[in-house]
Amino acid sequence: MNRYDILELYDYNYWANSKVLNAAAKISNEQFMAPMGLTYSSIRGSLTHALGAEIVWRMRLQEGISLPALPGQNEFPDVETLTAHWKQEEILMRRYINGLTDTDLDGQFKYTNTKGVHFENTLWHVLLHIVNHGTQFRGDAAIGLTRLDRSPGDLDMILFFREQQKST
């Protein structure tokens, strides 16, 4: 895995996030917070979990800080607040990844999880995990949005690649 590949995965990740957040902006705050039987109950719960995990991981990676818990749903009372935080997180994550070398990506990363357990993983595995984890919970949110007739549309990576080819 090289830095270019990681950056492209994050380009996809933020493209897909944007599609879901744009669809979520078209529902009411009551719908955003309503229990829907998703993994984290609501669309807000699913998106908050994905964003929270990304924040926790980036802080471990970039700042060497391991938070004791993910940010809670109450920190994101509406789609606008969640979107603003995610835009800031994207800037910080891209800044971190842009500072890496291919050698860094193959190196080991030691960290402590939210339960205080110590782990060591290859850095690119961690970065890939963050994108993959976001895919799961973004998918949950997309299910909720589709139930509300506000589907974000297809989020397939191949569609992202096709869009990128058209714009070049």
C-alpha positions in Angstrom: 0.0 0.0 0.0 1.3 3.4 -0.8 0.4 7.0 0.1 -1.3 7.6 -3.3 -3.6 4.6 -2.7 -4.5 5.7 0.8 -5.3 9.2 -0.4 -7.5 7.8 -3.1 -9.4 5.7 -0.5 -10.0 8.7 1.6 -11.1 10.7 -1.5 -13.8 8.0 -1.9 -14.6 8.0 1.8 -15.3 11.7 1.8 -17.2 11.6 -1.5 -19.5 8.9 -0.1 -19.8 10.8 3.2 -20.8 13.9 1.3 -23.6 12.1 -0.6 -25.0 10.7 2.7 -24.7 14.1 4.5 -26.4 15.9 1.6 -29.3 13.5 1.7 -29.5 13.8 5.5 -29.7 17.6 5.1 -33.1 17.1 3.4 -34.8 15.4 6.3 -36.1 17.0 9.5 -34.2 17.0 12.7 -36.9 14.8 14.2 -36.3 12.2 11.4 -32.5 12.6 11.8 -32.8 11.6 15.5 -35.7 9.1 15.3 -35.0 5.5 16.3 -35.0 3.4 13.1 -33.7 0.0 14.2 -30.2 0.8 12.8 -27.0 -0.4 14.6 -26.9 2.9 16.5 -30.6 3.4 16.4 -30.9 6.5 14.3 -29.4 8.2 11.3 -27.7 10.6 13.7 -26.5 7.6 15.8 -24.9 5.9 12.7 -23.3 9.0 11.4 -22.1 10.1 14.8 -20.5 6.7 15.4 -18.7 6.9 12.1 -17.4 10.4 12.7 -16.6 9.7 16.3 -14.5 6.6 15.3 -12.6 8.7 12.7 -11.9 11.4 15.3 -10.6 8.9 17.8 -8.4 7.1 15.3 -7.0 10.4 13.9 -6.2 11.6 17.4 -4.3 8.4 18.1 -2.4 8.7 14.8 -1.7 12.4 14.6 -1.6 13.4 18.3 -0.8 10.2 20.2 -3.9 10.7 22.3 -6.3 7.8 23.0 -9.6 9.1 24.0 -11.5 7.0 26.6 -14.7 7.1 24.5 -16.1 8.2 21.1 -17.8 11.6 21.0 -21.5 11.2 21.9 -24.6 11.9 19.9 -25.4 15.0 22.0 -22.3 16.7 20.6 -24.0 16.6 17.2 -27.6 17.9 17.7 -28.3 18.3 14.0 -27.0 17.5 10.5 -25.5 20.9 10.1 -23.3 20.5 13.2 -22.3 17.0 12.2 -21.4 18.1 8.7 -19.3 21.0 10.0 -17.4 18.8 12.3 -16.8 16.2 9.6 -15.5 18.9 7.2 -13.0 19.9 9.9 -12.1 16.3 10.6 -11.5 15.7 6.8 -9.0 18.6 6.7 -7.2 17.2 9.7 -7.1 13.7 8.4 -5.9 14.7 5.0 -3.2 16.8 6.5 -2.1 13.8 8.5 -2.1 11.4 5.5 -0.3 14.0 3.3 2.6 14.0 5.8 3.1 10.3 5.5 5.6 8.4 3.4 5.3 4.9 1.9 7.8 3.7 4.5 5.6 5.2 7.3 2.6 3.3 6.0 4.4 0.0 6.3 5.6 0.8 9.8 4.0 -0.4 13.1 1.6 1.8 15.0 1.1 1.3 18.8 -2.0 2.6 20.5 -4.4 2.0 23.3 -8.1 1.5 22.6 -11.0 3.1 24.5 -10.9 0.2 27.0 -7.2 0.8 27.8 -6.0 -2.3 25.9 -2.7 -1.9 24.0 -2.4 -2.9 20.4 0.1 -2.7 17.5 -0.9 -2.8 13.9 0.7 -1.9 10.5 -0.2 1.8 9.9 -1.8 1.3 6.5 -4.1 -1.4 8.0 -5.3 1.1 10.5 -6.0 3.7 7.8 -7.8 1.1 5.7 -9.9 0.1 8.7 -11.1 3.7 9.3 -12.5 3.8 5.7 -14.0 0.4 5.9 -15.6 1.1 9.3 -17.1 4.3 7.9 -18.5 2.3 5.0 -20.5 0.1 7.4 -22.1 2.9 9.4 -22.6 5.2 6.3 -24.5 2.2 4.9 -26.7 2.1 8.0 -27.5 5.8 7.6 -28.2 5.2 3.9 -30.7 2.5 4.8 -32.5 5.0 7.2 -32.5 7.7 4.6 -33.9 5.3 2.0 -36.7 4.4 4.3 -37.5 8.1 4.4 -37.4 8.4 0.6 -34.2 10.4 0.8 -31.7 7.8 -0.5 -28.2 9.1 -1.1 -28.0 7.0 -4.2 -25.4 4.5 -5.0 -22.3 4.7 -2.9 -20.2 2.1 -4.8 -16.5 2.9 -5.1 -16.6 2.1 -8.8 -19.0 5.0 -9.3 -16.6 7.3 -7.5 -13.8 6.1 -9.8 -16.0 6.7 -12.9 -16.9 10.2 -11.7 -13.2 10.9 -11.2 -12.4 9.7 -14.8 -15.1 11.9 -16.2 -13.7 15.0 -14.5 -10.2 14.5 -15.8 
